[in-house]
Amino acid sequence: MAEQREGRDKQRNDGQEKVIQIRRCACVVKGGRRFTFTALVVLGDKSGKVGWGYGKATEVPQAVEKAVKGTNRNTVSVPLAETTIPHQVEGRYGAARVVLVPAMPGTGVIAGNTVRAVLESAGVHDVLTKSRGSTNPMNLVRATMNALSKLRTRDQIARLRGVTF
């Protein structure tokens, strides 16, 4: 039992978790209202790996814990070009559109709260973003993750095309 707990703590500590959203839902029952909570969490190691998770439970800490466990299934490896991304890319999910544009060192992460949390967890320090359409945090996180999964380095593209520099 202690070994499992120790393994779970290691899994949790190899990245920085950021809670993006906590929502409360009420179910009306005979005795009144029964509340449940949902948590949207982003977990990244700030060096190219980032994942997101969504958890539901009767208490906030339990919902966050479930969301952190769910980040393993939705993890993306991000190729970084020093402190920025290799090229411009657009991610989509539902009605949400997120455009990521590389920026010069010192620019910082120019983004809204949701997209900023994902990019900072991935280790991107200089990028310009624009989000269009839906402002739903869940859709924005998934659109940003979609954009990050489309990124390729120059070497990866050359290998795919069978070309050498």
Rosetta silent file (secondary structure, phi, psi, omega in degrees, C-alpha in Angstrom):
SEQUENCE: MAEQREGRDKQRNDGQEKVIQIRRCACVVKGGRRFTFTALVVLGDKSGKVGWGYGKATEVPQAVEKAVKGTNRNTVSVPLAETTIPHQVEGRYGAARVVLVPAMPGTGVIAGNTVRAVLESAGVHDVLTKSRGSTNPMNLVRATMNALSKLRTRDQIARLRGVTF
SCORE:     score description
SCORE:     0.000 S_00000001
   1 L     0.000  -44.761 -179.827    0.000    0.000    0.000 S_00000001
   2 H   -65.559  -33.955  178.634    2.791    2.422    0.918 S_00000001
   3 H   -64.869  -40.621  178.982    4.593    1.553   -2.345 S_00000001
   4 H   -63.503  -43.753 -179.314    1.509    2.479   -4.370 S_00000001
   5 H   -64.190  -41.141  179.449    1.180    5.797   -2.548 S_00000001
   6 H   -63.623  -41.566  177.633    4.901    6.511   -3.056 S_00000001
   7 H   -63.696  -38.968  179.569    4.593    5.744   -6.790 S_00000001
   8 H   -65.271  -40.452  178.969    1.575    8.024   -7.041 S_00000001
   9 H   -65.115  -39.714  177.105    3.485   10.865   -5.359 S_00000001
  10 H   -61.858  -44.650 -179.651    6.402   10.416   -7.781 S_00000001
  11 H   -60.002  -38.755 -176.990    3.992   10.492  -10.707 S_00000001
  12 H   -75.631  -32.611 -174.327    2.459   13.684   -9.387 S_00000001
  13 H   -85.097  -10.425  179.332    5.770   15.403   -8.584 S_00000001
  14 L   -79.591    3.551  175.624    7.446   14.954  -11.967 S_00000001
  15 L  -150.369  165.657  179.387    5.274   17.784  -13.256 S_00000001
  16 E   -99.688  121.825  179.817    3.559   20.959  -12.132 S_00000001
  17 E   -92.223  139.823  176.442   -0.223   20.716  -12.016 S_00000001
  18 E  -126.486  124.087  177.408   -2.388   23.733  -12.762 S_00000001
  19 E   -85.073  117.713 -177.356   -6.097   23.725  -11.988 S_00000001
  20 E   -87.770  -41.483 -175.607   -7.790   25.597  -14.814 S_00000001
  21 E  -150.379  139.208  170.254  -11.406   25.302  -13.777 S_00000001
  22 E  -127.221  126.295 -179.421  -13.502   23.958  -10.919 S_00000001
  23 E  -121.778  149.658  178.304  -17.250   23.811  -11.389 S_00000001
  24 E  -111.325  133.055  178.316  -20.038   22.908   -8.997 S_00000001
  25 E  -119.213  138.328 -179.164  -23.074   20.962  -10.143 S_00000001
  26 E  -113.103  130.671  174.726  -26.239   20.593   -8.053 S_00000001
  27 E  -110.316  121.839 -177.452  -28.560   17.622   -8.176 S_00000001
  28 E   -85.330  120.616  178.891  -31.911   18.317   -6.531 S_00000001
  29 E  -121.582  179.748 -175.156  -33.055   15.414   -4.376 S_00000001
  30 L   -56.022  -39.879 -176.342  -35.817   14.902   -1.800 S_00000001
  31 L   -87.893   -1.598 -178.300  -33.753   16.315    1.082 S_00000001
  32 E   141.053 -140.477  179.646  -32.365   19.332   -0.799 S_00000001
  33 E  -108.216  139.997  174.662  -29.438   19.783   -3.157 S_00000001
  34 E  -111.897  121.506 -175.631  -26.546   17.356   -3.584 S_00000001
  35 E   -97.446  141.663  170.239  -23.400   19.024   -4.913 S_00000001
  36 E  -129.164  160.388 -176.256  -20.664   17.472   -7.043 S_00000001
  37 E  -126.231  145.336  174.001  -17.517   19.116   -8.372 S_00000001
  38 E  -120.911  146.360 -179.553  -15.596   18.879  -11.646 S_00000001
  39 E  -131.057  134.898  174.387  -11.969   19.851  -12.126 S_00000001
  40 E  -111.391  119.524 -172.085  -10.045   20.599  -15.335 S_00000001
  41 E  -127.444  142.710  172.786   -6.296   20.199  -14.758 S_00000001
  42 E  -116.788  133.566 -178.916   -3.165   20.606  -16.901 S_00000001
  43 E  -127.765  123.523 -179.704    0.016   18.787  -15.885 S_00000001
  44 E  -142.548  157.579  179.562    3.381   19.456  -17.541 S_00000001
  45 L   -97.978    5.188  178.120    7.084   19.020  -16.862 S_00000001
  46 L    61.782   20.466  176.353    8.001   22.401  -18.432 S_00000001
  47 L  -139.628   26.719  173.359   10.404   20.716  -20.832 S_00000001
  48 L   119.089   -3.734  176.721    8.182   19.483  -23.639 S_00000001
  49 E  -119.170  133.563  179.512    5.566   17.164  -22.124 S_00000001
  50 E  -148.850  145.247  178.106    2.067   18.293  -21.215 S_00000001
  51 E  -145.501  162.138  179.448   -1.249   16.570  -20.571 S_00000001
  52 E  -128.406  154.173  178.614   -4.760   17.464  -19.475 S_00000001
  53 E  -146.920  156.843 -178.515   -7.331   15.700  -17.335 S_00000001
  54 E  -133.551  124.911 -178.373  -10.939   16.079  -16.244 S_00000001
  55 E  -131.265  148.496  178.373  -12.276   14.643  -13.000 S_00000001
  56 E  -127.979  135.524  179.216  -15.624   14.557  -11.222 S_00000001
  57 E  -160.285  176.651 -178.922  -16.209   13.814   -7.539 S_00000001
  58 L   -82.626  -16.651  177.483  -18.211   14.845   -4.491 S_00000001
  59 L  -127.648  151.734 -176.826  -15.305   16.885   -3.055 S_00000001
  60 H   -62.050  -48.142 -179.128  -12.882   19.293   -4.787 S_00000001
  61 H   -60.979  -36.599  178.028   -9.604   17.546   -3.794 S_00000001
  62 H   -66.853  -38.786  178.512  -10.919   14.197   -5.010 S_00000001
  63 H   -64.808  -41.487  178.830  -11.969   15.751   -8.336 S_00000001
  64 H   -64.883  -41.616  179.358   -8.506   17.311   -8.767 S_00000001
  65 H   -61.190  -43.920  178.216   -6.856   13.958   -7.923 S_00000001
  66 H   -63.377  -40.000  179.759   -8.969   12.155  -10.547 S_00000001
  67 H   -65.319  -40.165  178.767   -8.134   14.822  -13.121 S_00000001
  68 H   -63.341  -40.366  176.980   -4.391   14.471  -12.398 S_00000001
  69 H   -63.205  -34.530 -179.010   -4.665   10.699  -12.922 S_00000001
  70 H   -73.281  -13.454 -179.525   -6.426   11.384  -16.231 S_00000001
  71 L   -66.769  -23.984 -179.734   -3.530   13.477  -17.537 S_00000001
  72 L   -63.016  -34.845 -177.318   -1.604   10.288  -18.373 S_00000001
  73 L   -76.698  -22.544 -174.713   -4.074    9.380  -21.113 S_00000001
  74 L  -119.222   47.766 -176.999   -3.992   12.804  -22.772 S_00000001
  75 E   -99.457  140.047  179.397   -0.268   13.602  -22.823 S_00000001
  76 E  -126.486  140.722  174.220    1.506   15.224  -25.785 S_00000001
  77 E   -95.694  126.525 -173.636    5.222   15.625  -26.422 S_00000001
  78 L  -108.115  121.242  174.438    5.978   19.142  -27.706 S_00000001
  79 L   -76.022  126.593 -178.679    9.057   19.875  -29.858 S_00000001
  80 L  -108.232  143.431  172.750   10.562   23.160  -28.695 S_00000001
  81 E  -108.121   88.352 -173.546   12.822   25.530  -30.640 S_00000001
  82 L    60.894 -107.042 -177.074   14.759   26.999  -27.698 S_00000001
  83 L  -104.587    3.526 -176.420   12.087   29.010  -25.822 S_00000001
  84 E  -129.562 -168.077  178.797    9.385   29.026  -28.502 S_00000001
  85 L   -98.935  157.679 -174.960    7.644   26.693  -30.951 S_00000001
  86 L   -67.769  -33.934 -176.005    9.152   25.684  -34.334 S_00000001
  87 L  -157.717  169.630  178.563    6.416   27.137  -36.593 S_00000001
  88 L   -71.514  142.455 -178.370    2.937   28.657  -36.701 S_00000001
  89 E  -151.373  151.551  176.406    0.115   26.204  -36.152 S_00000001
  90 E  -121.213  132.974  176.950   -3.664   26.202  -35.674 S_00000001
  91 E  -113.502  147.575 -179.100   -5.519   23.797  -33.409 S_00000001
  92 E  -133.287  144.220  167.898   -9.222   23.060  -33.475 S_00000001
  93 E  -156.320  118.737 -177.128  -11.686   21.383  -31.228 S_00000001
  94 L    59.889 -127.904 -179.787  -15.409   21.892  -31.631 S_00000001
  95 L   -91.377   -0.930 -177.690  -16.061   25.595  -32.128 S_00000001
  96 E   -88.864  135.976  176.209  -12.741   26.610  -30.527 S_00000001
  97 E  -128.219  132.015  178.237   -9.813   27.678  -32.718 S_00000001
  98 E  -128.790  124.756  177.281   -6.367   28.467  -31.314 S_00000001
  99 E  -107.699  127.280  177.741   -3.530   29.919  -33.422 S_00000001
 100 E  -112.440  127.927 -177.589    0.007   29.678  -32.018 S_00000001
 101 E  -123.737  129.353  177.730    2.735   31.887  -33.549 S_00000001
 102 E   -62.536  150.345 -177.806    6.446   31.669  -32.610 S_00000001
 103 L  -134.068  161.909  179.406    7.895   34.810  -31.024 S_00000001
 104 L   -69.490  152.333  177.220   11.315   36.320  -30.372 S_00000001
 105 L   -57.217  137.289 -179.256   13.025   35.624  -27.021 S_00000001
 106 L    97.363   -8.292 -179.302   11.789   37.991  -24.324 S_00000001
 107 L   -70.635  -41.868 -176.270    8.267   38.306  -25.739 S_00000001
 108 L    90.725 -178.130  178.755    6.638   36.059  -23.137 S_00000001
 109 E   -95.343  106.481  178.872    3.448   34.063  -23.453 S_00000001
 110 E   -95.335   96.691 -174.855    0.813   36.377  -24.936 S_00000001
 111 L  -160.403  166.155  173.391   -2.346   34.335  -24.336 S_00000001
 112 L   -74.008  173.101 -175.122   -5.526   34.059  -22.317 S_00000001
 113 H   -57.375  -46.059 -175.534   -5.556   32.238  -18.966 S_00000001
 114 H   -67.379  -50.433 -179.049   -6.517   28.810  -20.314 S_00000001
 115 H   -66.623  -37.217  178.477   -4.107   28.702  -23.271 S_00000001
 116 H   -59.670  -43.981 -178.864   -1.360   30.271  -21.114 S_00000001
 117 H   -60.235  -42.432 -179.743   -1.654   27.472  -18.530 S_00000001
 118 H   -66.407  -47.391 -176.371   -1.191   24.788  -21.197 S_00000001
 119 H   -67.239  -40.495  178.600    1.752   26.529  -22.898 S_00000001
 120 H   -67.774  -35.654  176.818    3.591   27.333  -19.662 S_00000001
 121 H   -66.897  -30.026  178.732    3.155   23.736  -18.473 S_00000001
 122 H   -77.969  -18.210  179.822    4.676   22.564  -21.770 S_00000001
 123 L    99.569   13.971  177.325    7.714   24.808  -21.279 S_00000001
 124 L   -84.913  125.899 -177.215    6.996   27.388  -23.988 S_00000001
 125 L  -107.141  -23.715 -176.856    8.249   30.819  -22.853 S_00000001
 126 L  -133.203  108.196  179.699    7.806   33.004  -25.983 S_00000001
 127 E  -161.019  147.686  173.359    4.694   32.676  -28.146 S_00000001
 128 E  -106.447  140.893 -179.732    1.840   34.763  -29.533 S_00000001
 129 E  -134.313  158.373  172.582   -1.658   33.256  -29.566 S_00000001
 130 E  -143.705  127.762  176.188   -5.113   34.057  -30.834 S_00000001
 131 E  -112.630  137.731  179.970   -8.236   32.158  -29.870 S_00000001
 132 E  -128.259  156.057  176.320  -11.415   32.358  -31.886 S_00000001
 133 E    83.997 -130.480 -175.246  -14.852   30.868  -31.487 S_00000001
 134 L   -63.555  140.877  175.014  -15.700   29.087  -28.258 S_00000001
 135 L  -107.826   10.672  177.630  -14.322   30.429  -24.978 S_00000001
 136 L   -62.905  122.767 -176.568  -15.204   27.240  -23.089 S_00000001
 137 H   -55.929  -38.462  179.271  -12.035   26.308  -21.121 S_00000001
 138 H   -62.303  -45.823  179.724  -12.393   22.586  -21.934 S_00000001
 139 H   -66.757  -37.362  178.529  -12.602   23.298  -25.681 S_00000001
 140 H   -66.540  -40.541  177.599   -9.693   25.767  -25.520 S_00000001
 141 H   -62.340  -45.641 -177.785   -7.478   23.247  -23.718 S_00000001
 142 H   -68.867  -34.689  176.379   -8.283   20.547  -26.274 S_00000001
 143 H   -67.728  -39.956  177.910   -7.746   22.951  -29.204 S_00000001
 144 H   -65.856  -41.603  177.523   -4.376   24.014  -27.746 S_00000001
 145 H   -64.371  -37.381  176.309   -3.360   20.380  -27.248 S_00000001
 146 H   -62.006  -43.130  178.742   -4.407   19.681  -30.850 S_00000001
 147 H   -64.161  -44.072 -179.465   -2.180   22.532  -32.042 S_00000001
 148 H   -64.863  -32.721  179.487    0.774   21.322  -29.961 S_00000001
 149 H   -72.647  -19.727  178.806    0.401   17.796  -31.340 S_00000001
 150 L   -83.464  -10.657 -177.450    0.684   19.171  -34.911 S_00000001
 151 L   -68.388  139.083  177.263    4.108   20.733  -34.254 S_00000001
 152 L  -134.966  146.879  174.646    7.087   19.198  -36.087 S_00000001
 153 L   -86.171  167.231  179.139   10.787   20.028  -36.028 S_00000001
 154 H   -60.788  -39.335  179.464   12.800   20.642  -39.165 S_00000001
 155 H   -66.275  -40.000  179.141   14.520   17.254  -38.746 S_00000001
 156 H   -63.602  -42.038 -179.540   11.203   15.394  -38.406 S_00000001
 157 H   -66.269  -42.789  178.898    9.846   16.969  -41.607 S_00000001
 158 H   -61.847  -41.968  179.093   13.058   16.171  -43.520 S_00000001
 159 H   -64.945  -39.825  178.632   12.917   12.548  -42.343 S_00000001
 160 H   -65.248  -36.915 -179.474    9.245   12.238  -43.372 S_00000001
 161 H   -85.698  -11.830 -178.636    9.973   13.623  -46.843 S_00000001
 162 L    74.399   32.786 -177.488   13.183   11.636  -47.269 S_00000001
 163 L  -116.065  149.939  174.149   15.243   14.800  -47.806 S_00000001
 164 L  -117.334  154.280  179.918   18.560   15.838  -46.288 S_00000001
 165 L   -84.017    0.000    0.000   19.772   19.371  -45.624 S_00000001
